[in-house]
Amino acid sequence: MPLTWDHAGVVGYGPGTIGNNPGSTGIESPPACHAGLPVISSRMPLFKLRARFYYPELDSIRFFLFCGVWVYHTMPKVEGPYSAHHVPMPVAVGITSITRASMCSLDLFFIISAFLITGLLLGEKELKGAVDLRAFYTRRLLRIWPLYFFVIGLAGLLSVIDRSQVLGWACTLCYLLFAGNWLFALGDFPRAQIIWPLWSVSFEEQFYLLWPLVLRWASKRIIYGAAIGLLVVGSLARLILLLKHTGAQDMWFNSFVRVDSIAYGILLAVSLHGRDAPRLRLPTRVALLLLGGTAWVIVGQFCRLLDPEAKPIGVMIGYPLMSLGGVAIFLSVFGAAQDGAAFLKNSGLVYLGNIAYGLYAYHYLGLRLSGYVFARRHDDLRSHTFFLFCALAMTFLLAAASFKWLETPFLRLKQRFTHVPSGAPV
């Protein structure tokens, strides 16, 4: 999962709120001037007045997005299996429509990631006058690499035990260089299935590598232009690949095809930078959520971006519509905790969002381990359901253990290279 982030967000939801702790003390207004204390100008950058760049609801939505990925990877996408178990056809159509729509979950991961990275670096630039590239890349290394390379190591170990999961040298090298998505784009699906989810991490790392170099020098106008340019690049890439009769699945993993979501995340970050989360009435947020969900259903049901028989018109419309649906869902959630959806900053839900990187990275391993336990004994509905339940339980255990013992020590170290505090306190 995407699923990688610098974990940024709004710095509290009003007076007395920092991070996830409603009882902590935030800065409600510039403090009074006392002897020996500097006067804080009303024109001082927002990031100097606030303690933490953090939106807990974006943690929470990550967990729901992982659930979407899980559903897409494990549930039937056609009505036949449901009909075979006497599920009414309208219900079966509804389930499969939601399942197909879940393919779009990754796009919102990318939007959130681009939004947070761009917003955080804009804040750092505003605070320090420049982007500290060395500190940024160090933070990325400490956040992404430990889990990423650990999963690659597990894939290598599993390939020794299970010869059906061989991890070849070419595949290993591609993933070590964060180019795993290009293996899929070239039609070469690795046999080691547990590293399949890391293709999206490779794609995001390519963005993390290049985008700070642009932000370091670019004005706001140039940033807007670059984001719009990415939208043009995405459309041209899809058109060129269609003219070359590239397969729909190969297009899905192509970095140039998927830049729409990155572009919209950048546009959201620049547009909202320095502002509080927009206040929207709860019915408005529900309408945005339904609008985005409907767009995703249309993409899944009619555009069929991963189907071999995907039509060119479906591809050209589907990717932009998928990203715009993600923008609508993002806006429905962004700041929603202050507008009647307080459950989005519930500590348990936020924790599940914090471990979403691990949930995403380990979920194929969970399925594989559960498969070893059940072997071929999950052909009927009841045993197959238990197989999936055990796989999900293993995924949660792996992600929780990884977050506590593998990721958290590096997250603590990451704070030494932080200029604008971000993310939930570790």
N, C-alpha and C positions, 0 to 999 in steps of 0.2 A: 503497500500500500503501500500508491501512495502513499506513498503514505509517509512522507517525511516532512519535517517542519522545524522551524525555529520557534515555534510555540509562542506566537505573539497574540495580542488581543487588547481589548480595551482596558485601560488602567482603572479598574473599578467601575461601579455603576452609579456613582454619585457619592455624596458625603459618607465618609467612614467605611469605604469598601475598597479593599485592595486584594487582587487575586481572587481566591475562592473563599476568603474568610470575611464574612459580613461584619464580624466584630473588630477587625483590625482597623487601625486609624489611618485614614487617607488625608490628603491635603484638600480641604474644602475650598479654601481661598488663600491667596498669598498671606503669609503670616505677618503680624505686626512687626514693625522695626524696633529691635531692642539694641541696646549698646553692644557693640562688637559683632552684630549680625548684619550681613549685607541686605540692602533693600532689594526685594524681588520685583522687577519691573513687570507691569501688566503686559509688556510686549515680549517677555521672555518666552522662549519656545515651550510648547506644551509639555515636552518630555522632561524639561527641567522641573516642572511643577508636580509631576506625578511619579509614583514610585515604580510601577510595573506595567509593562506593555502586554496585556493579557485579556483574552476573551474566553471565559470558561465554557460558554455555549458552543464554541467551535471545537472544544475537546469533546463535548457530549455528542455533537453531530457526527464526529469521526467514528464513534462506536456504531451508530446507526448505519453509517456508510459501510463499515466492515460487515455488518449484518447483511447488507445488500450484496456485497461481494460473495459472502458465504452462500446466500440463497441462489445466486446465479450459478455458482460452481457445483451445487449439490442437488438442486431441484430439477425435475423434468421440465423441459421448455415446450413440450407439445401436450395436447390434451389426451392422447391415447392411454398413457399409464393411469391417469385419473379415471377415465371411463372404464378401464378394466377393473377398477376397484369400486365401481358403481357411484362415483362422484357425479352429481348432476352437471350437465354440460355447462350451464351458465357459471357455476362455481369453478369448474375446471378452466374455463376461458379466463375468468378473473384471476385465478392463481397464476396461470401461465403468462398472462399479460404483465402482472407484477414481476414475475421472475425475469422475463425478457427485459423489462424496464430497469431491473437491477444492474444490467450491464453498464449503465451510465454512472454508477456510483463512483468509479475511479475518476471521472471527469471532475466531480466536485472536490475530490481530494486534491487534484491538481490546482483548481481554482483557489482553494483555501491556502495551499502551500505558496502559490505565487503572491497572493494577497499578503500573507504574513511576512514573507521574506522581503517583499518590496516595502511594506509599511515599516518594518523594523529598520531596514537600511536607510530609509528616508529620515526616520527619527534619529538615527546615529549621525547622519550627515548634518541634520539640523542642530544637533547637540555639539558635535565636535568640529563641524565645518568640513568634514571629509569622511569617506567610508574607509574604515580600517580593514583592508582586504585580508591581511594576515590573521587578524583576530576572527574575521568572519569564516575563513576557510578552516581555522582551527576548531571553531564551534561546530561546523558541519561535520568535520572529521569525528569529533567526540560524540556527536549525536547519532550519526548514521553508520559509521564504519563498524563499531563493535558488533552490533547485531547482524549487519549485512554480511560481514566476513565470517561470523560464527555460523550462519546458515550455510554459507558456501562450504565451510569446513565439515559441517554435518552431512552435506550432500556428498562430499568426497568420501567420508567414512561409510555412509550408507551404500555407496557404489561398490565398496569392497565386500560388503555383506550380501547385497542383493544385486546380482548382475543385470537385472532388468532396469536398474536405476544408474547405469554407468554415466559418469561425469567425464567426458572427454577433455583432452588438453585444450582444444580450440574453444570449447564451451567455457572451460575454466578461465582461460585467458580473457575472453570477451567479458565475462562477469567481473573479473578482477579489474578490468579497465572501465567498468561501468558502461559497457556497450551491449549488455545482455539483450536489450530489446531489439537490436539489429539482427541477432540470430533469428528471432521470430519473423522479423520483417523480410528476411531473405528465405523464409520457408523452412528453416532448420530448427525444429522444435527439440530442445534437449531431452534426452531420455531420463535424466534426473529430474523428476517432476517437482521435488520439494523446493527447487530454486526457481520454478516458474514465476511465483509472485514477484520476485526481485526485478523483473523486467521494468516495472514501473518505477522502482527506486533508481534504476539506471537512467531512465528518462529524466527524472527529477534532478539527479546529480548533474546531468548535462546542463540543465537550466541553472543550477546553483553555481556551476563553474563559470558560466559566461555572463549572466545577468549582472552580478555585482560590478563587473568591469565597466558596464554601460552606466550603471547608477552612479559610479564614482565621479564621472565627468558630466553627465547629462543634466540639462535643465528639465523642468517639469514639461515644457513643450516638447522637448525631444523624447522624453519618456512616453508621453501620449503618442507621438509619432511612431516610436518603436513598437508599441503595443498594436497600433493599427496596422503597421507593417507586418507584424506576425499573423494577423488575421488574413492579410492578403497572401502571405506565404503559405498558410494552411490551405486556402482555397486553390491556389496554383498547384501545390503539391498533389492534392487529391485529383485535380483535373489531369495533370500529366500522368499520374499513375493509372488512372482510368483509361487514358488513351493508349497506354502501354499494356492494357489488359492485366494489370496486377490484381492478384486475388484479394478478396475483401479481408480475409484474415491477415494477410501480409501487410495490408495498409493499416490495420488497427494498431500495429506495434511500431509504425514508422514515426520517428520523432517529429518530422516536418508536418505530418498529417495531424498530430495531436496538439499543435501549439495554440489552438483557439482558447482552450481552457486557461493556459498560461497567460495569454493576452488579456482575457477578461479579468483574471485575478489581479494583474498589474493595473488595469483601468480602475477597478474597484479601490485598490490601495491608494492610488494617486487622488482619486476623487474624494475619498473619505479621510485622507490624511489630515491630522490636526483637528478633527471634529469628533464629537461624541457620536456614539452609535445612534442612528436615526430613531426617533420615537414614532412608532406606528401602532395603530390600534390593533388589538388581537384579531378581529375579523379580517383586517388587511393582510396580516401575516398569514393567516390561514388561507386566504385567497391566493397569495403568492406561492405558498406551499403546494396548493392544488394545481396552480398554473404550471409550476415546474414539474410536478409529478405527471401531469397530463402530457407535457412535452416529452418526457422520458418514455411514457407508455406508447406514444406515437412512434418514437424512434425504435423502440423494441418491437412493436407490433408490425410496423409498415416499412421502416427503412432497412431493418435486418442487417446491420452493419457487419455482423460476424458470419452471416450466412453465405455459402458459395454462390447462391443465386441472387445476391444483392444487386439491385438495379443502379445504374449510374446516377439517376435522379435522386434515388434514396441516399446514396453516399454523399452527394453534393449538398443535400438538405439536412441529412441526418446529423453530421458532425456539428455544424453551427447550432442546430436546434438542441442537440444534447448539451452543448455548453451554455446556451441561453437558458435552458431549463435549470441547469446548475446554478446560474446567477440568480434566478428567481428563488430557488430554495435557499441559497446563501442569504439573500436579503430577508427572507422570511424568518431566518434563525438569528441573524446578526443583531444583537442587542435585545433579543426577545425576552431574556430573563427579567428585564425591567418593565416589560409590557404585558405581564400576565402569564408568562411561561417560566416561572421561577424554578420549575423542576429541571430546567436545562443547566442550572448551576448546582444541582444536587451533588454532594461530594462523591457518592458511589458512582454516579453516571460519569462524572468528570474523571474519576479514576479509570473507568473502562475506556474512556477516550484516550487517557494517557498511555494505556498499554495497547492501543489500537495498532501501532506500528508492529508490535510483536504478534498480535492476533493475526494480522495480515501476513506477516512473514512466515509464521509457523503453520498456517492453516492447512497447507498441503501436506506438511509433515504429520499433522494430527490425523488427516485422512489416511495417510499411508500406514501409520502405526495402528490405527483402528482396523485397517484392512488386514494387517498381519494377524491380529487377534481373532478376527472373524473369518479370515480366509474367504471361502466361497459360501459361507453360511449366512448370507444376508440377502437371499433371493426373494423371500416373501416380504410383505410390507412391514410386518412387525419387527422382524430381525433387521431389516434395512433401516428402519427408524432408530432402533437401538444402536446400530452401527454408526449412524450419523450423530446421535447423541453422545456416544463415547468419543467420537472424533472431535466434536466441539468441546467436550470437557477436557480432553487432552490439550487442545489448542489453548484454552484458557489457562490451564496449569502451566504450560510452557511459557506463555506470554507473561504471566504473573511472576514466575520464577526468574525469567529473563530480565524483567523490568527491575526487580529487586536486587539481584546479584550481579547482573551483567551491565545493564544500562545505567542504573542510578549512580554508581561510582564515577562513571564518565560524565554524567550530567552535573555532578557536584564539581568536578574538575573544570567543566565547561564554563562555570560561573567566573572563573579567573580571567576569562577572555571576553567578558561581557561589558559593554559600555552602557547599553540600555537594557535593564533587567527585563526578562521576558519569560513567559511560561509560569506554570504553577510552582510555588516554592518547593524545592526538593528537600 
